[in-house]
């Protein structure tokens, strides 16, 4: 049995060098990918519990300082700053420096409304309350 395994392992097959050609992308495919790039970045930024907590806190106030967000989220300064930079890069929040402090506010308040709508759907009351606006 051992010899059969050695014989099987010693067989050298010539490597096949088949190269895949890149798929030709139509203009429609490129336009579709460009259209989805902004929502993809926003959803990726919101795919973290700490960042959702930050968005929730910013939705309840006009603006907050980093020190306020550190206290409410229960995270360290560097962690909150890192999450805020991801949210800022995604265009969800904007910042304004005043002296030594940086204040953040929601640039996309619709994100907070969307999260609230999802929470209503989770509780079972959202199908009648939201997500029907603008649909005829």
Order of alpha helices (4+ residues) and beta strands (2+ residues): alpha-alpha-alpha-beta-alpha-alpha-beta-beta-alpha-alpha
